[in-house]
Amino acid sequence: MACKIIFSLLEESVSGNIGDDWQYSVEANVYNPFLTGTGVIQVPEHQLTPGKAQPPPRPGQIVTIPAGTCGTKPRVKIIVNAAEVDWLFDDKGSNVIDVPMQCPGRREKPFTQDQQILVRVRESPRFFGGEAVFKAKVRLVATCE
């Protein structure tokens, strides 16, 4: 039986006002113990008002990633690259987190984990001094099929 990680994007938000035109990508790499698969959700440029949480512009996107054998404990590395889009210089930031998962055994219920990833984005050029914190909330679901 094979374990799979179903990866989806639930919500986005930003605090700090360096602009409201955002684009980003969220990548998930599954290790068990070596790399078993990868998936990416790309979010195109869109309006994101500071202080307001909202669903991503294309909600419901899911990526299914192979995760090894059922009953094992894979690790998911999540990488978020975010940019506030400007006319001359985009303001960019990135962050990486590791999420331990549990692949269920045969006939066991799926294992679900929601994670929030924070990305610090500084205004470019730096002498403008502004900073924002972009937040992406993702869901990881491990299933055995």
MDTraj code that builds the backbone (N, CA, C; nanometers):
import mdtraj as md
import numpy as np

residues = "MET ALA CYS LYS ILE ILE PHE SER LEU LEU GLU GLU SER VAL SER GLY ASN ILE GLY ASP ASP TRP GLN TYR SER VAL GLU ALA ASN VAL TYR ASN PRO PHE LEU THR GLY THR GLY VAL ILE GLN VAL PRO GLU HIS GLN LEU THR PRO GLY LYS ALA GLN PRO PRO PRO ARG PRO GLY GLN ILE VAL THR ILE PRO ALA GLY THR CYS GLY THR LYS PRO ARG VAL LYS ILE ILE VAL ASN ALA ALA GLU VAL ASP TRP LEU PHE ASP ASP LYS GLY SER ASN VAL ILE ASP VAL PRO MET GLN CYS PRO GLY ARG ARG GLU LYS PRO PHE THR GLN ASP GLN GLN ILE LEU VAL ARG VAL ARG GLU SER PRO ARG PHE PHE GLY GLY GLU ALA VAL PHE LYS ALA LYS VAL ARG LEU VAL ALA THR CYS GLU".split()
xyz = np.array([
    [0.0840, -0.1185, 0.0000],
    [0.0000, 0.0000, 0.0000],
    [0.0886, 0.1249, 0.0000],
    [0.0435, 0.2260, -0.0713],
    [0.1220, 0.3489, -0.0857],
    [0.0571, 0.4645, -0.0108],
    [0.1411, 0.5431, 0.0528],
    [0.0959, 0.6640, 0.1205],
    [0.1055, 0.7799, 0.0223],
    [0.0094, 0.8701, 0.0326],
    [0.0100, 0.9926, -0.0479],
    [-0.0190, 1.1104, 0.0428],
    [0.0448, 1.2225, 0.0133],
    [0.0178, 1.3484, 0.0828],
    [-0.0628, 1.4364, -0.0126],
    [-0.1809, 1.4788, 0.0328],
    [-0.2640, 1.5722, -0.0437],
    [-0.2394, 1.7103, 0.0160],
    [-0.1948, 1.8009, -0.0685],
    [-0.1464, 1.9321, -0.0269],
    [-0.2377, 2.0377, -0.0881],
    [-0.2889, 2.1309, -0.0047],
    [-0.3763, 2.2375, -0.0560],
    [-0.3496, 2.3672, 0.0199],
    [-0.3878, 2.4765, -0.0430],
    [-0.3718, 2.6101, 0.0133],
    [-0.5091, 2.6556, 0.0631],
    [-0.5170, 2.6954, 0.1915],
    [-0.6450, 2.7312, 0.2517],
    [-0.6702, 2.8808, 0.2588],
    [-0.5662, 2.9576, 0.2968],
    [-0.5881, 3.0983, 0.3282],
    [-0.4587, 3.1767, 0.3113],
    [-0.4744, 3.3067, 0.2868],
    [-0.3612, 3.3980, 0.2757],
    [-0.3943, 3.5268, 0.3490],
    [-0.2913, 3.5928, 0.3993],
    [-0.3098, 3.7237, 0.4618],
    [-0.1752, 3.7944, 0.4672],
    [-0.1806, 3.9225, 0.4963],
    [-0.0576, 4.0011, 0.5110],
    [-0.0817, 4.1077, 0.6171],
    [0.0198, 4.1330, 0.6980],
    [0.0161, 4.2438, 0.7927],
    [0.1339, 4.3348, 0.7607],
    [0.1142, 4.4627, 0.7785],
    [0.2159, 4.5603, 0.7382],
    [0.1832, 4.6074, 0.5979],
    [0.1943, 4.7363, 0.5750],
    [0.1490, 4.7902, 0.4473],
    [0.2661, 4.8346, 0.3607],
    [0.3123, 4.7440, 0.2732],
    [0.4129, 4.7818, 0.1735],
    [0.3532, 4.7730, 0.0330],
    [0.2231, 4.7459, 0.0256],
    [0.1528, 4.7357, -0.1017],
    [0.0509, 4.6234, -0.0970],
    [-0.0346, 4.6177, -0.1999],
    [-0.1414, 4.5179, -0.1991],
    [-0.1465, 4.4309, -0.3248],
    [-0.0414, 4.4335, -0.4067],
    [-0.0331, 4.3455, -0.5248],
    [0.0653, 4.2329, -0.4918],
    [0.0141, 4.1122, -0.4712],
    [0.0967, 4.0003, -0.4261],
    [0.0905, 3.8832, -0.5225],
    [0.2020, 3.8108, -0.5286],
    [0.2071, 3.6815, -0.5976],
    [0.3000, 3.5921, -0.5156],
    [0.2762, 3.4600, -0.5220],
    [0.3589, 3.3703, -0.4429],
    [0.3470, 3.2273, -0.4925],
    [0.4378, 3.1440, -0.4431],
    [0.4321, 3.0006, -0.4694],
    [0.4529, 2.9275, -0.3379],
    [0.3877, 2.8114, -0.3279],
    [0.4053, 2.7245, -0.2119],
    [0.4463, 2.5883, -0.2659],
    [0.5633, 2.5430, -0.2247],
    [0.6175, 2.4150, -0.2710],
    [0.6227, 2.3186, -0.1538],
    [0.5847, 2.1927, -0.1784],
    [0.5938, 2.0887, -0.0771],
    [0.6827, 1.9770, -0.1299],
    [0.7875, 1.9437, -0.0542],
    [0.8762, 1.8324, -0.0867],
    [0.8606, 1.7270, 0.0224],
    [0.8309, 1.6031, -0.0174],
    [0.8076, 1.4952, 0.0781],
    [0.9309, 1.4052, 0.0836],
    [0.9784, 1.3787, 0.2061],
    [1.0940, 1.2927, 0.2295],
    [1.0514, 1.1741, 0.3161],
    [1.0944, 1.0518, 0.2760],
    [1.0593, 0.9332, 0.3544],
    [1.1567, 0.8183, 0.3276],
    [1.2768, 0.8136, 0.3664],
    [1.3568, 0.9224, 0.4232],
    [1.4161, 1.0128, 0.3153],
    [1.4214, 0.9628, 0.1895],
    [1.4727, 1.0449, 0.0799],
    [1.3554, 1.1106, 0.0075],
    [1.3843, 1.2015, -0.0840],
    [1.2795, 1.2715, -0.1577],
    [1.1930, 1.1714, -0.2343],
    [1.0628, 1.1700, -0.2038],
    [0.9694, 1.0795, -0.2732],
    [0.8823, 1.1529, -0.3740],
    [0.8684, 1.2850, -0.3577],
    [0.7875, 1.3611, -0.4518],
    [0.7822, 1.5074, -0.4139],
    [0.7366, 1.5875, -0.5086],
    [0.7276, 1.7316, -0.4882],
    [0.6052, 1.7864, -0.5604],
    [0.5522, 1.8966, -0.5114],
    [0.4387, 1.9630, -0.5752],
    [0.4434, 2.1116, -0.5468],
    [0.3888, 2.1902, -0.6389],
    [0.3919, 2.3362, -0.6266],
    [0.2540, 2.3921, -0.6595],
    [0.2115, 2.4901, -0.5796],
    [0.0924, 2.5693, -0.6113],
    [0.1409, 2.7116, -0.6375],
    [0.1176, 2.7598, -0.7590],
    [0.1540, 2.8962, -0.7994],
    [0.0305, 2.9849, -0.7868],
    [0.0470, 3.1005, -0.7251],
    [-0.0630, 3.1956, -0.7116],
    [-0.0224, 3.3222, -0.7866],
    [-0.0979, 3.3578, -0.8918],
    [-0.0609, 3.4745, -0.9723],
    [-0.0851, 3.6062, -0.8982],
    [-0.0359, 3.7138, -0.9577],
    [-0.0534, 3.8468, -0.8995],
    [-0.2018, 3.8755, -0.8773],
    [-0.2319, 3.9265, -0.7580],
    [-0.3699, 3.9593, -0.7215],
    [-0.3678, 4.0576, -0.6046],
    [-0.4840, 4.1116, -0.5718],
    [-0.4974, 4.2073, -0.4620],
    [-0.5080, 4.1333, -0.3289],
    [-0.4276, 4.1755, -0.2314],
    [-0.4326, 4.1225, -0.0962],
    [-0.4218, 4.2411, -0.0011],
    [-0.5333, 4.2732, 0.0620],
    [-0.5406, 4.3898, 0.1485],
    [-0.4781, 4.3601, 0.2845],
    [-0.3856, 4.4450, 0.3309],
    [-0.3246, 4.4234, 0.4625],
    [-0.4309, 4.4148, 0.5726],
    [-0.4111, 4.3195, 0.6635],
    [-0.5013, 4.3021, 0.7764],
    [-0.6230, 4.2160, 0.7491],
    [-0.6374, 4.1654, 0.6266],
    [-0.7556, 4.0869, 0.5908],
    [-0.7134, 3.9474, 0.5439],
    [-0.7636, 3.8430, 0.6090],
    [-0.7392, 3.7051, 0.5649],
    [-0.8440, 3.6696, 0.4597],
    [-0.8007, 3.5962, 0.3580],
    [-0.8929, 3.5588, 0.2504],
    [-0.8483, 3.4274, 0.1884],
    [-0.9412, 3.3582, 0.1194],
    [-0.8993, 3.2386, 0.0456],
    [-0.8111, 3.2798, -0.0722],
    [-0.7268, 3.1905, -0.1214],
    [-0.6453, 3.2249, -0.2379],
    [-0.7341, 3.2506, -0.3590],
    [-0.6831, 3.3192, -0.4624],
    [-0.7673, 3.3548, -0.5771],
    [-0.8233, 3.2341, -0.6528],
    [-0.7541, 3.1213, -0.6494],
    [-0.8046, 2.9990, -0.7128],
    [-0.8177, 2.8905, -0.6059],
    [-0.9206, 2.9026, -0.5195],
    [-0.9336, 2.8046, -0.4118],
    [-0.9622, 2.6649, -0.4682],
    [-0.9281, 2.5652, -0.3897],
    [-0.9574, 2.4279, -0.4311],
    [-0.8462, 2.3588, -0.5063],
    [-0.7358, 2.4281, -0.5330],
    [-0.6219, 2.3624, -0.5978],
    [-0.5625, 2.2605, -0.5018],
    [-0.5429, 2.1388, -0.5493],
    [-0.4772, 2.0380, -0.4674],
    [-0.3663, 1.9722, -0.5482],
    [-0.2660, 1.9256, -0.4765],
    [-0.1551, 1.8540, -0.5363],
    [-0.1391, 1.7245, -0.4568],
    [-0.1310, 1.6117, -0.5257],
    [-0.1101, 1.4832, -0.4607],
    [0.0347, 1.4400, -0.4824],
    [0.1027, 1.4068, -0.3718],
    [0.2453, 1.3765, -0.3755],
    [0.2689, 1.2378, -0.3161],
    [0.3416, 1.1501, -0.3852],
    [0.3740, 1.0198, -0.3268],
    [0.4596, 1.0378, -0.2012],
    [0.4327, 0.9533, -0.0994],
    [0.5009, 0.9711, 0.0287],
    [0.5595, 0.8421, 0.0851],
    [0.5712, 0.7383, 0.0030],
    [0.6322, 0.6149, 0.0518],
    [0.5295, 0.5123, 0.0947],
    [0.5668, 0.4327, 0.1932],
    [0.4862, 0.3202, 0.2389],
    [0.3904, 0.3625, 0.3499],
    [0.2727, 0.3034, 0.3529],
    [0.1767, 0.3288, 0.4599],
    [0.2365, 0.2874, 0.5942],
    [0.1978, 0.3578, 0.7013],
    [0.2466, 0.3268, 0.8345],
    [0.3815, 0.3876, 0.8667],
    [0.4343, 0.4723, 0.7787],
    [0.5640, 0.5358, 0.8023],
    [0.5458, 0.6818, 0.8424],
    [0.6571, 0.7503, 0.8685],
    [0.6518, 0.8898, 0.9146],
    [0.7316, 0.9801, 0.8209],
    [0.6696, 1.0236, 0.7114],
    [0.7407, 1.1148, 0.6212],
    [0.7541, 1.2542, 0.6816],
    [0.8381, 1.3320, 0.6195],
    [0.8593, 1.4718, 0.6579],
    [0.8305, 1.5553, 0.5337],
    [0.7581, 1.6660, 0.5521],
    [0.7252, 1.7547, 0.4410],
    [0.7958, 1.8876, 0.4616],
    [0.8782, 1.9255, 0.3638],
    [0.9433, 2.0566, 0.3661],
    [0.8565, 2.1505, 0.2822],
    [0.8082, 2.2582, 0.3450],
    [0.7241, 2.3562, 0.2755],
    [0.8053, 2.4827, 0.2542],
    [0.8084, 2.5283, 0.1295],
    [0.8839, 2.6478, 0.0908],
    [0.7864, 2.7493, 0.0334],
    [0.7839, 2.8685, 0.0914],
    [0.6978, 2.9766, 0.0407],
    [0.7869, 3.0892, -0.0090],
    [0.7652, 3.1294, -0.1339],
    [0.8318, 3.2452, -0.1940],
    [0.7229, 3.3467, -0.2260],
    [0.7283, 3.4627, -0.1605],
    [0.6249, 3.5648, -0.1770],
    [0.6867, 3.6937, -0.2296],
    [0.6078, 3.7665, -0.3079],
    [0.6542, 3.8952, -0.3614],
    [0.5387, 3.9940, -0.3663],
    [0.5647, 4.1135, -0.3140],
    [0.4726, 4.2250, -0.3341],
    [0.5216, 4.2916, -0.4619],
    [0.4377, 4.2937, -0.5640],
    [0.4777, 4.3352, -0.6978],
    [0.4746, 4.4874, -0.7083],
    [0.5892, 4.5445, -0.7479],
    [0.6025, 4.6886, -0.7668],
    [0.6433, 4.7180, -0.9104],
    [0.6410, 4.8456, -0.9443],
    [0.6721, 4.8876, -1.0807],
    [0.8194, 4.8644, -1.1149],
    [0.9116, 4.9015, -1.0241],
    [1.0547, 4.8848, -1.0515],
    [1.1145, 4.7612, -0.9848],
    [1.0991, 4.7532, -0.8534],
    [1.1599, 4.6444, -0.7761],
    [1.0515, 4.5718, -0.6985],
    [1.0377, 4.4410, -0.7203],
    [0.9464, 4.3619, -0.6388],
    [1.0072, 4.3434, -0.5003],
    [0.9210, 4.3426, -0.3988],
    [0.9638, 4.3193, -0.2616],
    [0.9462, 4.1701, -0.2361],
    [1.0567, 4.0994, -0.2060],
    [1.0528, 3.9534, -0.2000],
    [1.0942, 3.9004, -0.0638],
    [1.0417, 3.7816, -0.0327],
    [1.0811, 3.7107, 0.0884],
    [1.0509, 3.5628, 0.0722],
    [1.1126, 3.4803, 0.1555],
    [1.0852, 3.3368, 0.1510],
    [1.1053, 3.2772, 0.2894],
    [1.0473, 3.1603, 0.3104],
    [1.0645, 3.0886, 0.4350],
    [1.0446, 2.9398, 0.4088],
    [1.1064, 2.8579, 0.4930],
    [1.0990, 2.7121, 0.4823],
    [1.0643, 2.6560, 0.6193],
    [0.9693, 2.5612, 0.6228],
    [0.9412, 2.4893, 0.7474],
    [0.9389, 2.3393, 0.7180],
    [0.9690, 2.2602, 0.8191],
    [0.9597, 2.1142, 0.8102],
    [0.8414, 2.0683, 0.8931],
    [0.7592, 1.9818, 0.8350],
    [0.6390, 1.9325, 0.9020],
    [0.6462, 1.7805, 0.9119],
    [0.6537, 1.7261, 1.0339],
    [0.6490, 1.5801, 1.0470],
    [0.5060, 1.5312, 1.0234],
    [0.4925, 1.4224, 0.9496],
    [0.3600, 1.3660, 0.9193],
    [0.3555, 1.2205, 0.9637],
    [0.2379, 1.1635, 0.9611],
    [0.2168, 1.0226, 0.9927],
    [0.1312, 0.9627, 0.8826],
    [0.1870, 0.8684, 0.8070],
    [0.1069, 0.7978, 0.7070],
    [0.0255, 0.6907, 0.7798],
    [-0.1047, 0.6908, 0.7630],
    [-0.1858, 0.5907, 0.8317],
    [-0.1589, 0.4512, 0.7753],
    [-0.1911, 0.3505, 0.8557],
    [-0.1839, 0.2137, 0.8085],
    [-0.3092, 0.1802, 0.7286],
    [-0.3149, 0.0580, 0.6799],
    [-0.4344, 0.0137, 0.6061],
    [-0.5588, 0.0301, 0.6919],
    [-0.6627, 0.0800, 0.6301],
    [-0.7949, 0.0982, 0.6914],
    [-0.7962, 0.1987, 0.8064],
    [-0.6909, 0.2750, 0.8232],
    [-0.6901, 0.3815, 0.9233],
    [-0.7352, 0.5114, 0.8596],
    [-0.7863, 0.6015, 0.9418],
    [-0.8323, 0.7318, 0.8939],
    [-0.7136, 0.8155, 0.8466],
    [-0.7375, 0.9061, 0.7506],
    [-0.6310, 0.9968, 0.7059],
    [-0.5802, 1.0837, 0.8217],
    [-0.4539, 1.1219, 0.8124],
    [-0.3897, 1.2104, 0.9099],
    [-0.3855, 1.3497, 0.8483],
    [-0.4470, 1.4491, 0.9170],
    [-0.4564, 1.5849, 0.8631],
    [-0.3826, 1.6830, 0.9533],
    [-0.3106, 1.7741, 0.8901],
    [-0.2395, 1.8768, 0.9637],
    [-0.2455, 2.0083, 0.8864],
    [-0.2893, 2.1158, 0.9536],
    [-0.2872, 2.2500, 0.8966],
    [-0.1650, 2.3230, 0.9505],
    [-0.0974, 2.3969, 0.8622],
    [0.0222, 2.4715, 0.9004],
    [0.0129, 2.6134, 0.8469],
    [0.0619, 2.7080, 0.9256],
    [0.0721, 2.8461, 0.8803],
    [0.2195, 2.8798, 0.8634],
    [0.2542, 2.9358, 0.7481],
    [0.3923, 2.9725, 0.7192],
    [0.3996, 3.1248, 0.7100],
    [0.4922, 3.1834, 0.7844],
    [0.5110, 3.3284, 0.7850],
    [0.6328, 3.3634, 0.7011],
    [0.6189, 3.4685, 0.6192],
    [0.7290, 3.5142, 0.5350],
    [0.7462, 3.6646, 0.5562],
    [0.8645, 3.7046, 0.6028],
    [0.8964, 3.8460, 0.6192],
    [0.9377, 3.9033, 0.4840],
    [0.8736, 4.0129, 0.4453],
    [0.9030, 4.0774, 0.3166],
    [0.9382, 4.2231, 0.3463],
    [1.0603, 4.2619, 0.3038],
    [1.1058, 4.3993, 0.3262],
    [1.0956, 4.4788, 0.1976],
    [1.0585, 4.6046, 0.2136],
    [1.0482, 4.6960, 0.1003],
    [1.1838, 4.7097, 0.0313],
    [1.1816, 4.7107, -0.1008],
    [1.3037, 4.7244, -0.1785],
    [1.2926, 4.8509, -0.2629],
    [1.3898, 4.9349, -0.2700],
    [1.5166, 4.9308, -0.1985],
    [1.4963, 4.9512, -0.0488],
    [1.5931, 4.9026, 0.0281],
    [1.5819, 4.8935, 0.1738],
    [1.5653, 5.0293, 0.2441],
    [1.6117, 5.1383, 0.1825],
    [1.6033, 5.2673, 0.2522],
    [1.4599, 5.3147, 0.2705],
    [1.3615, 5.2528, 0.2002],
    [1.2212, 5.2867, 0.2247],
    [1.1775, 5.2351, 0.3614],
    [1.2389, 5.1246, 0.4071],
    [1.2205, 5.0779, 0.5442],
    [1.0946, 5.0017, 0.5764],
    [1.0021, 4.9857, 0.4847],
    [0.8789, 4.9144, 0.5160],
    [0.8995, 4.7646, 0.5258],
    [0.8129, 4.6995, 0.6030],
    [0.8193, 4.5545, 0.6178],
    [0.6779, 4.4998, 0.6325],
    [0.6563, 4.3818, 0.5782],
    [0.5274, 4.3140, 0.5907],
    [0.5523, 4.1686, 0.6270],
    [0.4519, 4.1049, 0.6833],
    [0.4570, 3.9615, 0.7104],
    [0.3441, 3.8970, 0.6311],
    [0.3823, 3.8181, 0.5317],
    [0.2874, 3.7423, 0.4505],
    [0.2626, 3.6087, 0.5198],
    [0.1360, 3.5645, 0.5220],
    [0.1008, 3.4371, 0.5863],
    [0.0243, 3.3502, 0.4880],
    [0.0674, 3.2254, 0.4765],
    [-0.0042, 3.1267, 0.3951],
    [-0.0418, 3.0107, 0.4862],
    [-0.1676, 2.9689, 0.4811],
    [-0.2128, 2.8542, 0.5594],
    [-0.2368, 2.7389, 0.4627],
    [-0.1711, 2.6245, 0.4899],
    [-0.1828, 2.5076, 0.4025],
    [-0.2385, 2.3901, 0.4820],
    [-0.2935, 2.2942, 0.4078],
    [-0.3411, 2.1692, 0.4681],
    [-0.2670, 2.0541, 0.4046],
    [-0.2195, 1.9623, 0.4893],
    [-0.1553, 1.8389, 0.4447],
    [-0.2392, 1.7221, 0.4962],
    [-0.2751, 1.6310, 0.4070],
    [-0.3536, 1.5136, 0.4442],
    [-0.2793, 1.3904, 0.3949],
    [-0.2436, 1.3007, 0.4878],
    [-0.1762, 1.1749, 0.4511],
    [-0.2823, 1.0639, 0.4442],
    [-0.2834, 0.9918, 0.3319],
    [-0.3780, 0.8821, 0.3141],
    [-0.3019, 0.7571, 0.2709],
    [-0.3635, 0.6427, 0.2965],
    [-0.3059, 0.5146, 0.2543],
    [-0.4004, 0.4520, 0.1512],
    [-0.3481, 0.4267, 0.0336],
    [-0.4318, 0.3694, -0.0742],
    [-0.3705, 0.2431, -0.1284],
])
top = md.Topology()
chain = top.add_chain()
for i, resn in enumerate(residues, 1):
    res = top.add_residue(resn, chain, resSeq=i)
    for name in ("N", "CA", "C"):
        top.add_atom(name, md.element.get_by_symbol(name[0]), res)
traj = md.Trajectory(xyz[None], top)
